[in-house]
């Protein structure tokens, strides 16, 4: 499942990050709210909120406010490797490594 709509204000690295997540079997949906994180990611029964930023990108005021008020976890990711590490993948060279704690 993917909702691939890349509006002008989305970071250029978002498609690459989303593709890496989909490649390992995650479901990904883009969120489009004022200050909300960019991606809702589901993997192995767990939901993750991910805010995609460029290498030197910073949170907008609306994002800072949203993050401050949110009672859960939001991960800021800049690369596919960072996004995959959040899911527990440790071998970033292949994207095919088993997540930590998974049965062989």
Backbone bond lengths (Angstrom), bond angles and torsions (degrees), N, CA, C in turn:
res aa  C-N    CA-C-N  psi(-1)  N-CA   C-N-CA  omega(-1)  CA-C   N-CA-C  phi
1 X - - - 1.438 - - 1.523 107.19 -
2 X 1.285 115.97 128.79 1.450 120.74 176.84 1.507 109.13 -151.93
3 X 1.293 114.93 141.94 1.444 121.47 178.78 1.518 106.23 -115.12
4 X 1.320 117.95 79.63 1.459 122.25 -172.40 1.519 111.52 -87.11
5 X 1.310 116.02 89.76 1.452 122.79 172.28 1.518 105.44 -127.64
6 X 1.291 117.38 112.00 1.449 120.27 -177.42 1.519 110.03 -103.91
7 X 1.303 116.49 93.37 1.459 122.15 176.79 1.525 108.70 -70.45
8 X 1.324 116.20 162.94 1.460 121.70 -175.89 1.522 112.94 -57.29
9 X 1.326 119.18 -32.39 1.457 120.31 -176.14 1.528 114.42 -84.17
10 X 1.321 118.45 -0.87 1.462 120.67 178.52 1.527 108.61 -78.43
11 X 1.332 116.29 147.02 1.459 120.35 -178.40 1.525 110.68 -68.06
12 X 1.330 115.66 145.99 1.466 121.68 -177.58 1.518 113.12 -62.01
13 X 1.327 118.40 -27.46 1.453 121.85 -177.98 1.532 113.00 -83.25
14 X 1.330 117.96 -5.41 1.466 120.14 -177.10 1.532 113.77 -62.26
15 X 1.344 120.58 -43.63 1.471 118.62 179.34 1.525 112.86 -59.24
16 X 1.328 117.64 -40.13 1.464 121.82 179.36 1.533 111.00 -64.35
17 X 1.306 116.77 -41.20 1.469 121.59 178.78 1.524 109.52 -66.96
18 X 1.316 116.79 -45.29 1.456 120.48 179.99 1.530 111.00 -62.84
19 X 1.318 117.38 -42.94 1.470 120.82 178.96 1.528 111.95 -60.62
20 X 1.340 117.35 -41.16 1.465 121.11 179.06 1.526 110.64 -63.70
21 X 1.326 117.03 -40.81 1.464 120.74 178.78 1.525 110.82 -65.30
22 X 1.323 116.47 -42.99 1.467 120.13 178.91 1.523 111.10 -64.77
23 X 1.330 116.81 -36.19 1.463 121.73 -178.59 1.531 112.39 -60.60
24 X 1.333 117.14 -32.55 1.468 119.72 -179.74 1.524 112.58 -91.59
25 X 1.338 116.93 3.82 1.456 119.78 175.34 1.512 115.76 99.65
26 X 1.310 118.20 7.76 1.467 120.80 177.20 1.525 109.15 -76.36
27 X 1.314 115.87 156.28 1.458 120.89 169.31 1.524 106.48 -100.91
28 X 1.322 115.30 143.21 1.458 120.36 -173.48 1.522 109.04 -136.55
29 X 1.309 116.37 132.93 1.455 121.39 174.72 1.518 108.15 -133.11
30 X 1.320 115.71 136.84 1.456 120.44 177.51 1.519 109.44 -81.80
31 X 1.318 115.88 136.78 1.457 122.16 176.24 1.520 108.16 -103.65
32 X 1.301 116.64 144.44 1.464 120.79 -176.17 1.512 111.09 -136.24
33 X 1.305 116.76 70.95 1.457 120.13 177.73 1.511 109.71 -128.65
34 X 1.300 117.07 162.51 1.457 121.41 -179.34 1.523 110.33 -66.59
35 X 1.316 116.25 105.00 1.455 121.64 178.56 1.518 114.95 89.65
36 X 1.339 117.90 -11.17 1.462 119.42 -178.36 1.523 110.79 -70.42
37 X 1.336 117.87 155.89 1.459 120.86 176.66 1.526 110.87 -60.04
38 X 1.323 115.77 161.31 1.462 121.42 -176.81 1.513 114.02 -74.59
39 X 1.343 116.64 -39.97 1.463 119.79 -171.02 1.525 112.54 -128.35
40 X 1.313 114.46 138.86 1.456 122.61 167.53 1.518 105.21 -106.01
41 X 1.326 116.53 118.86 1.455 122.27 -174.87 1.519 109.08 -118.42
42 X 1.323 116.34 130.67 1.462 121.41 174.99 1.508 109.32 -113.08
43 X 1.334 116.70 131.76 1.468 120.07 178.53 1.521 109.33 -154.76
44 X 1.305 116.15 128.74 1.466 123.57 176.44 1.529 111.54 51.98
45 X 1.329 116.44 41.18 1.452 121.41 176.15 1.517 115.67 80.33
46 X 1.326 117.11 7.99 1.462 121.39 -178.77 1.529 108.90 -121.32
47 X 1.326 116.48 141.68 1.462 122.29 175.85 1.521 109.94 -100.67
48 X 1.317 115.47 141.21 1.461 122.34 179.16 1.525 108.80 -129.89
49 X 1.313 117.25 139.25 1.456 122.66 171.20 1.520 106.95 -102.99
50 X 1.339 116.20 128.57 1.460 120.47 -178.99 1.522 110.15 -127.98
51 X 1.309 114.32 129.14 1.454 122.27 173.44 1.521 107.03 -100.83
52 X 1.328 117.77 117.92 1.456 122.38 -178.87 1.525 109.12 -89.86
53 X 1.308 115.04 128.30 1.461 121.02 177.43 1.525 108.86 -131.15
54 X 1.328 115.50 149.51 1.459 120.33 174.11 1.528 108.42 -69.90
55 X 1.312 116.21 175.87 1.467 120.59 -176.00 1.525 113.05 -52.91
56 X 1.327 117.21 -38.49 1.464 120.12 -178.14 1.525 111.87 -117.33
57 X 1.320 116.92 12.85 1.458 120.53 -178.04 1.519 112.57 -69.66
58 X 1.323 115.65 150.02 1.462 121.74 178.14 1.519 109.73 -125.40
59 X 1.313 116.28 163.12 1.453 121.17 179.00 1.527 110.42 -69.73
60 X 1.333 115.49 140.75 1.457 120.26 173.32 1.524 108.73 -73.49
61 X 1.311 116.90 170.08 1.473 119.87 177.14 1.524 110.68 -59.86
62 X 1.321 116.66 -42.78 1.465 120.06 -179.98 1.527 110.53 -62.77
63 X 1.324 117.42 -39.87 1.468 120.93 178.40 1.522 110.95 -67.72
64 X 1.318 117.30 -41.99 1.461 120.34 177.69 1.521 110.70 -58.50
65 X 1.308 116.84 -44.01 1.464 121.53 179.52 1.523 110.80 -63.66
66 X 1.329 115.84 -46.33 1.468 120.30 -179.61 1.522 110.33 -60.72
67 X 1.324 117.29 -47.41 1.471 121.72 -179.39 1.530 111.13 -61.40
68 X 1.326 117.18 -40.86 1.466 121.46 179.64 1.523 111.41 -61.47
69 X 1.328 116.88 -38.12 1.454 121.39 -175.53 1.524 114.57 -89.08
70 X 1.312 117.16 -15.07 1.460 121.16 -178.04 1.521 109.91 -73.63
71 X 1.332 117.68 133.20 1.465 122.46 -177.01 1.523 112.84 -92.26
72 X 1.308 116.76 10.79 1.459 121.01 179.00 1.522 110.53 -122.95
73 X 1.317 115.31 -162.98 1.464 122.42 -176.40 1.524 109.95 -101.97
74 X 1.326 115.93 136.45 1.457 122.69 171.56 1.520 106.84 -126.70
75 X 1.324 116.31 127.18 1.461 121.58 -179.88 1.518 109.34 -97.41
76 X 1.326 116.98 130.55 1.458 121.06 173.65 1.521 107.02 -95.34
77 X 1.342 115.70 123.17 1.462 121.09 -177.88 1.517 110.02 -123.77
78 X 1.318 114.84 144.10 1.467 120.98 -179.52 1.522 112.42 -120.24
79 X 1.338 116.22 -16.21 1.469 121.07 -177.62 1.519 109.64 -139.21
80 X 1.343 116.61 160.03 1.465 119.24 173.81 1.524 111.56 -58.32
81 X 1.336 116.11 -36.55 1.466 119.89 -178.82 1.522 111.63 -62.67
82 X 1.322 117.01 -40.93 1.463 120.42 177.86 1.529 110.70 -63.86
83 X 1.315 116.91 -42.54 1.467 120.54 179.86 1.525 110.86 -63.69
84 X 1.329 116.52 -42.55 1.463 120.06 179.77 1.520 111.95 -68.91
85 X 1.313 117.43 -34.70 1.470 120.59 177.98 1.528 110.41 -62.64
86 X 1.319 117.38 -34.77 1.466 120.47 177.96 1.525 110.48 -62.71
87 X 1.331 116.08 -33.98 1.467 119.90 178.02 1.523 112.52 -79.47
88 X 1.325 117.70 -6.77 1.460 121.29 177.46 1.510 114.48 102.27
89 X 1.330 117.93 8.32 1.454 120.20 177.49 1.516 108.55 -80.88
90 X 1.340 115.65 133.06 1.455 119.15 -175.64 1.525 113.06 -111.71
91 X 1.312 118.63 -22.44 1.462 121.40 179.56 1.518 108.32 -95.40
92 X 1.307 116.02 93.60 1.458 120.49 -174.26 1.523 112.98 -77.89
93 X 1.327 117.96 -6.31 1.459 120.11 -179.41 1.521 112.70 -76.55
94 X 1.303 117.57 -22.16 1.461 118.68 -173.39 1.517 114.67 -123.53
95 X 1.308 118.67 -20.04 1.467 124.24 -172.21 1.517 110.87 62.12
96 X 1.313 117.47 6.84 1.464 121.21 -176.98 1.525 112.40 -106.70
97 X 1.303 117.35 0.81 1.464 119.94 -178.72 1.520 110.00 -65.60
98 X 1.295 116.16 154.57 1.456 120.61 177.45 1.518 109.14 -78.48
99 X 1.328 117.80 138.96 1.456 118.90 177.08 1.521 110.60 -63.83
100 X 1.321 115.91 151.96 1.457 120.54 -179.96 1.515 109.71 -57.83
101 X 1.323 115.47 136.55 1.460 120.42 176.96 1.518 114.40 85.05
102 X 1.320 118.97 -0.92 1.462 119.47 179.82 1.526 109.59 -86.90
103 X 1.286 114.42 149.97 1.454 120.26 -178.87 1.520 109.67 -77.77
104 X 1.341 118.42 143.55 1.474 120.76 178.67 1.520 111.44 -69.76
